[in-house]
Amino acid sequence: MKEMRVIANNQKIELPIYWAISFFERLKGLMFQKNIKHGLIFSKPGSLHTSFMCEPIDIVFWDKDKKVIKVIEGMKPWRISGYQLKAKAALELPCGTLRKYEIEVGTILEVSDV
C-alpha cells in the first residue's frame, strides 16, 4: 500500500492513510480490524460495504475535482453505502474523523504522496 497525505479544511488528517491499490488490498479493506487507527483510499469505488468489519467507520466519496460529494458518518458493520456514480475515489476512516476535521459535502480534499 502507498501512504498518502490528505488535507481537509486546511488541516492535515493526522493518521496514516494508505491507497489500496492491489486487488487484495481493495478486497480486504478494513475488514476484521479492531481499534482502527488508519484510513484507506479506494479509486473508482462505485460503492463500499462494511461486511466483516468489527466497528463502524466514516466514509467520504469525492469527485474528479476532489470535492466531497457524499459523507457517511459511523456506517455500521454489514451495510452497503449505495452506488456513487460520480465518485472518483473514496476514503474509509475511523469513526469520528469526519466530525473532528469538519469534513462535509462540498469540502475540497488535497490528496498527495507523503
WOQUIMO-V29081 format. One record per backbone hydrogen bond with DSSP energy under -0.5 kcal/mol. NH is the residue of the N-H (numbers start at 1). CO is the residue of the C=O. Records with the same first field share a line. If there is no record, write none. Layout:
# WOQUIMO-V29081
NH = CO / CO
This chain:
# WOQUIMO-V29081
2 = 19
4 = 17
5 = 112
7 = 110
8 = 11
9 = 108
11 = 8
13 = 6
14 = 12
15 = 13
16 = 37
17 = 4
18 = 39
19 = 2
20 = 18 / 41
21 = 19
26 = 22
27 = 23
28 = 24
29 = 25
31 = 28
32 = 52
33 = 30
39 = 16
40 = 92
41 = 18
42 = 90
44 = 88
47 = 45
50 = 79
53 = 50
54 = 33
57 = 75
58 = 93
59 = 72
60 = 91
61 = 70
62 = 89
63 = 67
66 = 63
68 = 107
69 = 61
70 = 61
72 = 59
75 = 57
78 = 50
81 = 48
84 = 46
85 = 83
87 = 84
88 = 62
89 = 62
90 = 42
91 = 60
92 = 40
93 = 58
95 = 56
97 = 94
100 = 96
101 = 97
102 = 99
103 = 98
106 = 68
107 = 104
109 = 66 / 107
110 = 7
111 = 109
112 = 5
114 = 3
